[in-house]
Amino acid sequence: MILIAGPCVLESKETVFRIAEGLSKYNDDCTKDFYFKASFDKANRTSIESFRGPGIDEGLRLLQDVKKEFGFKILTDVHDASQPKIASEVVDVLQIPAFLCRQTDLLVAAAKTPCIVNIKKGQFLAPQAMEHSVTKVLKTRGFEGKANYDDAKKYGVWLTERGSTFGYGNLVVDMRGLKIMREFAPVVFDATHSVQMPASGSASSGGDSSFVPYLSRGAAAVGVDGFFFETHFDPKMALSDGPNMIELSKLETLIEQIDAIREIVE
């Protein structure tokens, strides 16, 4: 099972290392393909006053420190076509943010690196439409033909479900989309962003993390390749996405539940 976890954005080195230490057990678990996630820049914040992160240079240095200290594989976001090549010198997975999932130049630049490319499904797109984003990466990497699960896995392309816009300031997860997208790529379920309440009227996005376990267990029952959790030892202190994060101390129980469901389904 792919497991992606970490803070939304890189905070202080002390905070990042404390979270990484709490996640190290999953890197040691032979049943998990673990990736530590943190963003060096959150370019899509509600307010110009919101914390964005340390930036690409300092951020990649900190991610390199995490990799060296804990032996983690690393996932981070990229936002424009100038960033994938630089980031690929440190990270193992380049993540395409949901709002940018159709940006051809960004997808092509990411595809030209040796990294896995994880494309988050746009909140505004039908799951079927994500086949075109997958194809952009596959064709750049030399694959010709119709996108399919096996070849996307071989060529290092994942999709991540993070909910769909449902009116103003709310998201909903259509579990059918997990099956639909899994026809043409491995699928990761982002349980914490799926409970976000984006730009719901205040200067920052809200969320309701109490729904994270329910959606996670549902996705495990439908069948996915992995899970994505933003986590923090104290979500109330997190500098980004705190309301939808799962507390680090509660993650182990949820993953045990997911493992049990996956065993039944498989």
Contacts in CASP RR format, 6 or more apart in sequence:
PFRMAT RR
TARGET T0000
AUTHOR 0000-0000-0000
METHOD contacts of the structure
MODEL  1
MILIAGPCVLESKETVFRIAEGLSKYNDDCTKDFYFKASFDKANRTSIES
FRGPGIDEGLRLLQDVKKEFGFKILTDVHDASQPKIASEVVDVLQIPAFL
CRQTDLLVAAAKTPCIVNIKKGQFLAPQAMEHSVTKVLKTRGFEGKANYD
DAKKYGVWLTERGSTFGYGNLVVDMRGLKIMREFAPVVFDATHSVQMPAS
GSASSGGDSSFVPYLSRGAAAVGVDGFFFETHFDPKMALSDGPNMIELSK
LETLIEQIDAIREIVE
1 31 0 8 1.000
1 32 0 8 1.000
1 33 0 8 1.000
1 225 0 8 1.000
1 226 0 8 1.000
1 227 0 8 1.000
1 258 0 8 1.000
1 259 0 8 1.000
1 262 0 8 1.000
2 32 0 8 1.000
2 33 0 8 1.000
2 35 0 8 1.000
2 158 0 8 1.000
2 186 0 8 1.000
2 188 0 8 1.000
2 225 0 8 1.000
2 226 0 8 1.000
2 227 0 8 1.000
3 26 0 8 1.000
3 32 0 8 1.000
3 33 0 8 1.000
3 34 0 8 1.000
3 35 0 8 1.000
3 226 0 8 1.000
3 227 0 8 1.000
3 229 0 8 1.000
3 255 0 8 1.000
4 34 0 8 1.000
4 35 0 8 1.000
4 37 0 8 1.000
4 75 0 8 1.000
4 93 0 8 1.000
4 118 0 8 1.000
4 188 0 8 1.000
4 226 0 8 1.000
4 227 0 8 1.000
4 228 0 8 1.000
4 229 0 8 1.000
5 23 0 8 1.000
5 26 0 8 1.000
5 34 0 8 1.000
5 35 0 8 1.000
5 36 0 8 1.000
5 37 0 8 1.000
5 228 0 8 1.000
5 229 0 8 1.000
5 230 0 8 1.000
5 231 0 8 1.000
5 251 0 8 1.000
6 19 0 8 1.000
6 20 0 8 1.000
6 23 0 8 1.000
6 36 0 8 1.000
6 37 0 8 1.000
6 38 0 8 1.000
6 229 0 8 1.000
6 230 0 8 1.000
6 231 0 8 1.000
6 232 0 8 1.000
7 15 0 8 1.000
7 16 0 8 1.000
7 19 0 8 1.000
7 37 0 8 1.000
7 38 0 8 1.000
7 230 0 8 1.000
7 231 0 8 1.000
7 232 0 8 1.000
7 238 0 8 1.000
7 240 0 8 1.000
8 38 0 8 1.000
8 39 0 8 1.000
8 42 0 8 1.000
8 230 0 8 1.000
8 232 0 8 1.000
8 238 0 8 1.000
8 239 0 8 1.000
8 240 0 8 1.000
8 241 0 8 1.000
8 242 0 8 1.000
8 245 0 8 1.000
9 38 0 8 1.000
9 39 0 8 1.000
9 40 0 8 1.000
9 41 0 8 1.000
9 42 0 8 1.000
9 51 0 8 1.000
9 52 0 8 1.000
9 53 0 8 1.000
9 239 0 8 1.000
9 240 0 8 1.000
9 241 0 8 1.000
10 16 0 8 1.000
10 38 0 8 1.000
10 39 0 8 1.000
10 40 0 8 1.000
10 53 0 8 1.000
10 54 0 8 1.000
10 59 0 8 1.000
10 62 0 8 1.000
10 63 0 8 1.000
11 53 0 8 1.000
11 238 0 8 1.000
11 239 0 8 1.000
13 62 0 8 1.000
13 65 0 8 1.000
16 38 0 8 1.000
16 62 0 8 1.000
16 66 0 8 1.000
17 66 0 8 1.000
17 69 0 8 1.000
18 233 0 8 1.000
19 231 0 8 1.000
19 232 0 8 1.000
19 233 0 8 1.000
19 248 0 8 1.000
20 36 0 8 1.000
20 66 0 8 1.000
20 69 0 8 1.000
20 70 0 8 1.000
20 72 0 8 1.000
21 70 0 8 1.000
22 233 0 8 1.000
22 248 0 8 1.000
23 34 0 8 1.000
23 36 0 8 1.000
23 72 0 8 1.000
23 231 0 8 1.000
23 248 0 8 1.000
24 70 0 8 1.000
24 72 0 8 1.000
25 252 0 8 1.000
26 32 0 8 1.000
26 34 0 8 1.000
26 255 0 8 1.000
27 34 0 8 1.000
27 36 0 8 1.000
27 70 0 8 1.000
27 71 0 8 1.000
27 72 0 8 1.000
31 259 0 8 1.000
34 72 0 8 1.000
34 73 0 8 1.000
35 72 0 8 1.000
35 73 0 8 1.000
35 74 0 8 1.000
35 75 0 8 1.000
35 92 0 8 1.000
35 93 0 8 1.000
36 66 0 8 1.000
36 67 0 8 1.000
36 70 0 8 1.000
36 72 0 8 1.000
36 73 0 8 1.000
36 74 0 8 1.000
36 75 0 8 1.000
37 74 0 8 1.000
37 75 0 8 1.000
37 76 0 8 1.000
37 95 0 8 1.000
37 228 0 8 1.000
37 230 0 8 1.000
38 63 0 8 1.000
38 66 0 8 1.000
38 76 0 8 1.000
39 53 0 8 1.000
39 76 0 8 1.000
39 77 0 8 1.000
39 240 0 8 1.000
40 53 0 8 1.000
40 54 0 8 1.000
40 55 0 8 1.000
40 56 0 8 1.000
40 58 0 8 1.000
40 59 0 8 1.000
40 60 0 8 1.000
40 62 0 8 1.000
40 63 0 8 1.000
40 76 0 8 1.000
40 77 0 8 1.000
40 87 0 8 1.000
41 52 0 8 1.000
41 53 0 8 1.000
41 54 0 8 1.000
41 55 0 8 1.000
41 56 0 8 1.000
41 77 0 8 1.000
41 79 0 8 1.000
42 50 0 8 1.000
42 51 0 8 1.000
42 52 0 8 1.000
42 53 0 8 1.000
42 77 0 8 1.000
42 240 0 8 1.000
43 52 0 8 1.000
43 77 0 8 1.000
43 79 0 8 1.000
43 97 0 8 1.000
44 97 0 8 1.000
44 99 0 8 1.000
45 51 0 8 1.000
45 52 0 8 1.000
45 204 0 8 1.000
45 240 0 8 1.000
46 198 0 8 1.000
46 199 0 8 1.000
46 202 0 8 1.000
46 203 0 8 1.000
46 204 0 8 1.000
46 205 0 8 1.000
47 203 0 8 1.000
47 204 0 8 1.000
49 203 0 8 1.000
50 203 0 8 1.000
50 204 0 8 1.000
50 240 0 8 1.000
51 239 0 8 1.000
51 240 0 8 1.000
53 59 0 8 1.000
53 239 0 8 1.000
54 62 0 8 1.000
56 83 0 8 1.000
56 86 0 8 1.000
56 87 0 8 1.000
60 76 0 8 1.000
60 86 0 8 1.000
60 87 0 8 1.000
60 89 0 8 1.000
60 90 0 8 1.000
60 91 0 8 1.000
63 74 0 8 1.000
63 76 0 8 1.000
63 90 0 8 1.000
63 91 0 8 1.000
64 90 0 8 1.000
66 72 0 8 1.000
66 74 0 8 1.000
67 73 0 8 1.000
67 74 0 8 1.000
67 90 0 8 1.000
73 92 0 8 1.000
73 93 0 8 1.000
74 90 0 8 1.000
74 91 0 8 1.000
74 92 0 8 1.000
74 93 0 8 1.000
75 91 0 8 1.000
75 92 0 8 1.000
75 93 0 8 1.000
75 94 0 8 1.000
75 95 0 8 1.000
75 118 0 8 1.000
76 87 0 8 1.000
76 91 0 8 1.000
76 93 0 8 1.000
76 94 0 8 1.000
76 95 0 8 1.000
77 94 0 8 1.000
77 95 0 8 1.000
77 96 0 8 1.000
77 97 0 8 1.000
78 84 0 8 1.000
78 87 0 8 1.000
78 94 0 8 1.000
78 95 0 8 1.000
78 96 0 8 1.000
78 106 0 8 1.000
78 109 0 8 1.000
78 110 0 8 1.000
79 97 0 8 1.000
79 100 0 8 1.000
79 106 0 8 1.000
80 105 0 8 1.000
80 106 0 8 1.000
81 105 0 8 1.000
81 106 0 8 1.000
81 108 0 8 1.000
81 109 0 8 1.000
82 109 0 8 1.000
83 109 0 8 1.000
84 94 0 8 1.000
84 106 0 8 1.000
84 109 0 8 1.000
84 110 0 8 1.000
84 112 0 8 1.000
84 113 0 8 1.000
84 115 0 8 1.000
85 109 0 8 1.000
85 112 0 8 1.000
85 113 0 8 1.000
87 94 0 8 1.000
87 113 0 8 1.000
87 115 0 8 1.000
88 94 0 8 1.000
88 113 0 8 1.000
88 114 0 8 1.000
88 115 0 8 1.000
91 115 0 8 1.000
92 115 0 8 1.000
92 116 0 8 1.000
93 115 0 8 1.000
93 116 0 8 1.000
93 117 0 8 1.000
93 118 0 8 1.000
93 158 0 8 1.000
94 110 0 8 1.000
94 113 0 8 1.000
94 115 0 8 1.000
94 116 0 8 1.000
94 117 0 8 1.000
94 118 0 8 1.000
95 118 0 8 1.000
95 119 0 8 1.000
95 120 0 8 1.000
95 160 0 8 1.000
96 103 0 8 1.000
96 106 0 8 1.000
96 107 0 8 1.000
96 110 0 8 1.000
96 117 0 8 1.000
96 118 0 8 1.000
96 119 0 8 1.000
96 120 0 8 1.000
96 133 0 8 1.000
97 120 0 8 1.000
98 120 0 8 1.000
98 121 0 8 1.000
98 122 0 8 1.000
98 123 0 8 1.000
98 162 0 8 1.000
98 193 0 8 1.000
99 122 0 8 1.000
99 123 0 8 1.000
100 106 0 8 1.000
101 119 0 8 1.000
101 120 0 8 1.000
101 121 0 8 1.000
101 122 0 8 1.000
101 125 0 8 1.000
101 130 0 8 1.000
101 133 0 8 1.000
102 125 0 8 1.000
102 132 0 8 1.000
102 133 0 8 1.000
104 136 0 8 1.000
107 117 0 8 1.000
107 119 0 8 1.000
107 133 0 8 1.000
107 136 0 8 1.000
107 137 0 8 1.000
107 140 0 8 1.000
108 136 0 8 1.000
108 137 0 8 1.000
108 140 0 8 1.000
110 117 0 8 1.000
110 137 0 8 1.000
111 117 0 8 1.000
111 136 0 8 1.000
111 137 0 8 1.000
111 138 0 8 1.000
111 140 0 8 1.000
111 141 0 8 1.000
112 140 0 8 1.000
116 156 0 8 1.000
116 157 0 8 1.000
116 158 0 8 1.000
117 137 0 8 1.000
117 156 0 8 1.000
117 157 0 8 1.000
117 158 0 8 1.000
118 158 0 8 1.000
118 159 0 8 1.000
118 160 0 8 1.000
118 188 0 8 1.000
119 130 0 8 1.000
119 133 0 8 1.000
119 134 0 8 1.000
119 137 0 8 1.000
119 157 0 8 1.000
119 158 0 8 1.000
119 159 0 8 1.000
119 160 0 8 1.000
120 159 0 8 1.000
120 160 0 8 1.000
120 162 0 8 1.000
120 190 0 8 1.000
120 193 0 8 1.000
121 127 0 8 1.000
121 130 0 8 1.000
121 159 0 8 1.000
121 160 0 8 1.000
121 161 0 8 1.000
121 162 0 8 1.000
121 163 0 8 1.000
121 164 0 8 1.000
121 181 0 8 1.000
122 130 0 8 1.000
122 162 0 8 1.000
122 164 0 8 1.000
123 162 0 8 1.000
123 163 0 8 1.000
123 164 0 8 1.000
123 165 0 8 1.000
123 171 0 8 1.000
123 198 0 8 1.000
124 164 0 8 1.000
124 165 0 8 1.000
125 164 0 8 1.000
127 161 0 8 1.000
127 174 0 8 1.000
127 176 0 8 1.000
127 177 0 8 1.000
127 178 0 8 1.000
127 180 0 8 1.000
127 181 0 8 1.000
128 180 0 8 1.000
130 159 0 8 1.000
130 181 0 8 1.000
130 184 0 8 1.000
130 185 0 8 1.000
131 147 0 8 1.000
131 184 0 8 1.000
133 159 0 8 1.000
134 147 0 8 1.000
134 152 0 8 1.000
134 157 0 8 1.000
134 159 0 8 1.000
134 184 0 8 1.000
134 185 0 8 1.000
135 147 0 8 1.000
137 155 0 8 1.000
137 156 0 8 1.000
137 157 0 8 1.000
138 145 0 8 1.000
138 147 0 8 1.000
138 151 0 8 1.000
138 152 0 8 1.000
138 155 0 8 1.000
138 157 0 8 1.000
141 155 0 8 1.000
141 156 0 8 1.000
142 155 0 8 1.000
143 151 0 8 1.000
143 155 0 8 1.000
146 184 0 8 1.000
147 184 0 8 1.000
147 185 0 8 1.000
148 183 0 8 1.000
148 184 0 8 1.000
149 182 0 8 1.000
149 183 0 8 1.000
149 184 0 8 1.000
149 185 0 8 1.000
149 186 0 8 1.000
152 158 0 8 1.000
152 184 0 8 1.000
152 185 0 8 1.000
152 186 0 8 1.000
153 185 0 8 1.000
153 186 0 8 1.000
157 185 0 8 1.000
157 186 0 8 1.000
158 185 0 8 1.000
158 186 0 8 1.000
158 187 0 8 1.000
158 188 0 8 1.000
158 225 0 8 1.000
159 181 0 8 1.000
159 185 0 8 1.000
159 186 0 8 1.000
159 187 0 8 1.000
159 188 0 8 1.000
160 187 0 8 1.000
160 188 0 8 1.000
160 189 0 8 1.000
160 190 0 8 1.000
160 228 0 8 1.000
161 173 0 8 1.000
161 177 0 8 1.000
161 178 0 8 1.000
161 181 0 8 1.000
161 187 0 8 1.000
161 188 0 8 1.000
161 189 0 8 1.000
161 190 0 8 1.000
161 194 0 8 1.000
161 219 0 8 1.000
161 224 0 8 1.000
162 171 0 8 1.000
162 190 0 8 1.000
162 193 0 8 1.000
162 194 0 8 1.000
162 196 0 8 1.000
162 228 0 8 1.000
163 171 0 8 1.000
163 172 0 8 1.000
163 173 0 8 1.000
163 174 0 8 1.000
163 190 0 8 1.000
163 193 0 8 1.000
163 194 0 8 1.000
164 171 0 8 1.000
164 172 0 8 1.000
164 173 0 8 1.000
164 174 0 8 1.000
165 171 0 8 1.000
166 172 0 8 1.000
168 200 0 8 1.000
169 197 0 8 1.000
169 198 0 8 1.000
169 199 0 8 1.000
169 200 0 8 1.000
169 201 0 8 1.000
170 197 0 8 1.000
170 200 0 8 1.000
171 193 0 8 1.000
171 194 0 8 1.000
171 195 0 8 1.000
171 196 0 8 1.000
171 197 0 8 1.000
171 198 0 8 1.000
173 194 0 8 1.000
173 215 0 8 1.000
173 219 0 8 1.000
175 218 0 8 1.000
175 219 0 8 1.000
175 222 0 8 1.000
178 187 0 8 1.000
178 189 0 8 1.000
178 219 0 8 1.000
178 222 0 8 1.000
178 223 0 8 1.000
178 224 0 8 1.000
179 222 0 8 1.000
179 223 0 8 1.000
181 187 0 8 1.000
182 223 0 8 1.000
182 224 0 8 1.000
182 225 0 8 1.000
186 225 0 8 1.000
186 226 0 8 1.000
187 224 0 8 1.000
187 225 0 8 1.000
187 226 0 8 1.000
188 224 0 8 1.000
188 225 0 8 1.000
188 226 0 8 1.000
188 227 0 8 1.000
188 228 0 8 1.000
189 215 0 8 1.000
189 216 0 8 1.000
189 219 0 8 1.000
189 224 0 8 1.000
189 226 0 8 1.000
189 227 0 8 1.000
189 228 0 8 1.000
190 227 0 8 1.000
190 228 0 8 1.000
191 212 0 8 1.000
191 215 0 8 1.000
191 216 0 8 1.000
191 219 0 8 1.000
191 227 0 8 1.000
191 228 0 8 1.000
191 229 0 8 1.000
191 246 0 8 1.000
192 209 0 8 1.000
192 212 0 8 1.000
192 228 0 8 1.000
192 229 0 8 1.000
192 230 0 8 1.000
192 231 0 8 1.000
192 241 0 8 1.000
192 244 0 8 1.000
192 245 0 8 1.000
192 246 0 8 1.000
193 228 0 8 1.000
193 230 0 8 1.000
193 241 0 8 1.000
193 244 0 8 1.000
194 212 0 8 1.000
194 215 0 8 1.000
195 207 0 8 1.000
195 208 0 8 1.000
195 209 0 8 1.000
195 210 0 8 1.000
195 211 0 8 1.000
195 212 0 8 1.000
195 215 0 8 1.000
195 244 0 8 1.000
196 205 0 8 1.000
196 206 0 8 1.000
196 207 0 8 1.000
196 241 0 8 1.000
196 243 0 8 1.000
196 244 0 8 1.000
197 205 0 8 1.000
197 206 0 8 1.000
197 207 0 8 1.000
197 208 0 8 1.000
197 243 0 8 1.000
197 244 0 8 1.000
198 205 0 8 1.000
198 206 0 8 1.000
199 205 0 8 1.000
200 206 0 8 1.000
205 241 0 8 1.000
205 243 0 8 1.000
205 244 0 8 1.000
206 243 0 8 1.000
206 244 0 8 1.000
207 243 0 8 1.000
207 244 0 8 1.000
208 243 0 8 1.000
208 244 0 8 1.000
209 235 0 8 1.000
209 242 0 8 1.000
209 243 0 8 1.000
209 244 0 8 1.000
209 245 0 8 1.000
209 246 0 8 1.000
209 247 0 8 1.000
212 229 0 8 1.000
212 244 0 8 1.000
212 246 0 8 1.000
212 254 0 8 1.000
213 254 0 8 1.000
213 257 0 8 1.000
216 227 0 8 1.000
216 254 0 8 1.000
216 257 0 8 1.000
216 258 0 8 1.000
217 257 0 8 1.000
217 258 0 8 1.000
217 261 0 8 1.000
218 261 0 8 1.000
219 227 0 8 1.000
220 227 0 8 1.000
220 257 0 8 1.000
220 258 0 8 1.000
220 261 0 8 1.000
220 262 0 8 1.000
220 265 0 8 1.000
221 261 0 8 1.000
221 265 0 8 1.000
223 262 0 8 1.000
223 265 0 8 1.000
227 255 0 8 1.000
227 258 0 8 1.000
229 245 0 8 1.000
229 246 0 8 1.000
229 251 0 8 1.000
229 254 0 8 1.000
230 241 0 8 1.000
230 242 0 8 1.000
230 244 0 8 1.000
230 245 0 8 1.000
230 246 0 8 1.000
231 245 0 8 1.000
231 246 0 8 1.000
231 247 0 8 1.000
231 248 0 8 1.000
231 251 0 8 1.000
232 238 0 8 1.000
232 242 0 8 1.000
232 245 0 8 1.000
232 247 0 8 1.000
232 248 0 8 1.000
233 247 0 8 1.000
233 248 0 8 1.000
233 249 0 8 1.000
234 247 0 8 1.000
235 242 0 8 1.000
235 243 0 8 1.000
235 245 0 8 1.000
235 246 0 8 1.000
235 247 0 8 1.000
236 242 0 8 1.000
238 245 0 8 1.000
246 254 0 8 1.000
END
